[in-house]
């Protein structure tokens, strides 16, 4: 199978040349473009998530032989969560080679954390199926790089941190309310307000509800703990 120049260049970005390039094509194909004759990347995403998890768990153990499970767990979650996978995907230019249906392209799918993160997990699985565990491990460790050793002791995401702060004070979980939406359909901007039972609140804007919720949670956490 002959790959396009863009996808061939993408192989260079991730540092793995496929002997079975059809695996890479499948990893880059979103469900919005799948058909009876074209597979999408959802099954590979499922596998890639597990491969990434195993590699990260081993890497964290090797990086800090004295850390307890309680210290390792939030670091692990930070390294494998969708936002981190999306950051790596942007770094290697995955969005430029994603194969999307028209609706996803018009809605800005190449920039969405969810699609990029899923795509990165699918690429990991494709490398694993093509070259084995050592090839997948080498790629992951190379791409994640210093993130593994520099991940913070308290690497909880903002929503988790805010929820635990509330629970420690016997409050119900925070609420996240969409207060506004602006921009065109293909590039919307959401305004989310994070609210606590005691009346404290903070707002944030972002290009996805998930990002806006995290930003609002971070702003509220800084407000109540400052």
C-alpha positions in Angstrom: 0.0 0.0 0.0 1.4 3.4 -1.0 1.0 6.1 1.5 0.5 9.8 0.8 3.4 12.2 1.3 1.6 13.6 4.4 1.2 10.2 6.1 4.7 9.1 5.2 5.9 12.3 6.9 3.7 11.5 9.9 5.6 8.2 10.2 8.7 10.2 10.6 7.1 12.3 13.3 6.2 9.3 15.4 9.5 7.5 14.6 8.0 4.2 13.3 7.9 3.1 9.7 5.0 0.6 9.2 5.6 -2.8 7.5 1.8 -3.0 7.4 0.7 0.5 6.5 -3.0 -0.5 6.4 -2.8 -0.5 10.2 -1.8 3.2 10.2 -4.5 4.1 7.8 -7.1 2.4 10.0 -5.7 4.2 13.1 -6.1 7.6 11.3 -9.7 6.9 10.2 -12.4 8.3 12.4 -15.8 6.6 12.7 -17.4 9.5 10.8 -15.7 8.2 7.6 -16.1 4.5 8.2 -18.1 2.3 5.9 -18.8 -1.3 4.9 -15.4 -1.3 3.2 -13.4 1.0 5.4 -12.6 0.3 9.1 -12.4 3.0 11.7 -10.0 3.5 14.6 -12.3 2.7 17.5 -11.1 -0.9 18.1 -7.5 0.2 17.9 -8.2 3.0 20.3 -9.5 0.5 22.8 -6.2 -1.5 22.5 -4.0 1.6 22.5 -5.4 2.8 25.8 -4.3 -0.4 27.4 -0.8 -0.4 25.8 -0.3 3.2 26.9 -1.4 2.4 30.4 1.0 -0.5 30.8 4.0 1.4 29.4 3.2 4.4 31.7 2.8 2.3 34.8 6.2 0.7 34.2 7.9 4.0 33.3 6.6 5.6 36.5 7.8 2.7 38.7 11.2 2.9 37.0 11.4 6.7 37.4 10.6 6.7 41.1 11.4 3.6 43.1 10.3 5.1 46.4 6.9 6.4 45.4 3.8 4.8 46.9 0.7 3.7 45.0 -1.1 6.8 46.3 1.6 9.0 44.8 1.9 7.1 41.5 -1.9 7.0 40.7 -2.4 10.7 40.1 0.8 11.0 38.0 -0.4 8.0 36.0 -3.8 9.5 35.4 -2.2 12.8 34.3 0.0 11.1 31.7 -2.7 8.9 30.1 -5.7 11.2 30.2 -7.3 12.3 26.9 -5.9 15.9 27.2 -2.3 14.7 27.4 -2.8 12.3 24.5 -4.2 15.2 22.5 -1.2 17.3 23.4 1.1 14.6 22.0 -1.1 14.3 18.9 -0.7 18.0 18.2 3.0 17.8 18.7 3.3 15.1 16.0 0.8 16.7 13.6 -1.8 13.9 13.9 -4.7 16.3 13.3 -3.4 17.1 9.8 -3.6 13.4 8.7 -6.8 12.4 10.4 -9.4 11.0 8.0 -12.7 12.6 8.9 -16.2 12.7 7.6 -17.5 16.0 6.2 -19.5 16.8 9.4 -16.5 16.3 11.7 -14.3 18.4 9.4 -16.8 21.2 9.3 -17.1 21.2 13.1 -13.4 21.5 13.6 -12.7 17.9 14.4 -9.0 18.1 13.6 -8.6 20.4 16.7 -10.9 18.5 19.1 -9.2 17.0 22.2 -11.4 13.9 22.1 -10.7 13.1 18.4 -7.0 13.8 18.7 -6.7 11.8 22.0 -8.5 8.8 20.5 -6.4 9.0 17.4 -3.2 9.0 19.4 -4.3 5.9 21.3 -5.2 4.2 18.0 -1.8 5.0 16.5 -0.2 3.5 19.6 -2.2 0.3 19.0 -1.2 0.3 15.3 2.5 0.5 16.2 2.0 -2.3 18.8 0.3 -4.5 16.2 2.9 -3.7 13.5 6.1 -3.8 15.5 5.3 -5.4 18.9 5.5 -4.1 22.4 9.1 -2.9 22.2 8.2 -0.7 19.2 5.2 0.7 21.0 7.1 1.3 24.2 10.0 3.1 22.4 7.6 5.4 20.6 5.6 6.2 23.8 8.7 6.9 25.9 10.2 9.1 23.1 7.0 11.1 22.6 6.0 11.6 26.2 9.7 12.3 27.1 10.3 14.5 30.1 6.6 14.5 31.0 7.2 11.2 32.7 9.8 12.4 35.1 8.5 15.9 35.5 4.8 15.1 36.2 3.8 16.8 39.4 3.3 15.0 42.7 -0.3 16.3 42.8 -1.2 15.7 39.1 -5.0 15.6 39.6 -7.0 17.4 37.0 -8.8 20.5 38.1 -12.3 18.9 38.3 -11.0 16.1 40.5 -9.1 18.5 42.8 -12.2 20.7 43.2 -14.5 17.7 43.9 -12.1 16.3 46.5 -11.9 19.8 48.1 -15.7 19.9 48.3 -16.0 16.4 49.7 -13.4 17.1 52.4 -15.8 19.9 53.6 -18.8 17.7 53.4 -20.2 19.6 50.4 -22.0 17.9 47.4 -20.0 17.7 44.2 -19.5 20.9 42.2 -22.1 21.7 39.4 -21.1 22.8 35.9 -23.6 25.0 34.1 -23.3 26.1 30.5 -24.2 29.8 30.7 -23.4 30.8 27.1 -22.4 29.5 23.7 -21.0 31.7 20.9 -19.3 31.4 17.6 -20.1 29.4 14.4 -21.2 25.7 14.6 -17.8 24.5 13.3 -15.9 26.5 16.0 -18.1 27.1 19.0 -17.0 28.7 22.3 -18.6 27.5 25.5 -18.9 29.5 28.7 -19.2 27.2 31.8 -19.8 28.2 35.4 -18.5 25.9 38.1 -20.6 26.2 41.3 -20.3 25.1 44.9 -23.0 24.6 47.4 -21.7 27.6 49.5 -22.4 29.9 46.6 -18.8 30.2 45.3 -18.5 30.1 41.5 -16.2 30.9 38.6 -16.6 31.0 34.9 -14.4 30.1 32.0 -14.5 29.9 28.2 -13.1 27.3 25.8 -13.7 25.6 22.5 -15.2 22.5 24.1 -17.4 21.9 27.1 -14.8 19.6 28.6 -12.0 22.2 28.4 -14.3 24.9 29.7 -15.3 22.8 32.7 -11.6 22.1 33.5 -10.8 25.8 33.2 -13.7 26.9 35.4 -12.8 24.3 38.0 -9.3 25.5 38.1 -10.4 29.1 38.5 -12.8 28.2 41.3 -10.2 26.1 43.0 -7.8 29.0 43.0 -10.5 31.3 44.3 -11.6 29.1 47.3 -8.1 28.0 48.3 -6.3 31.3 47.7 
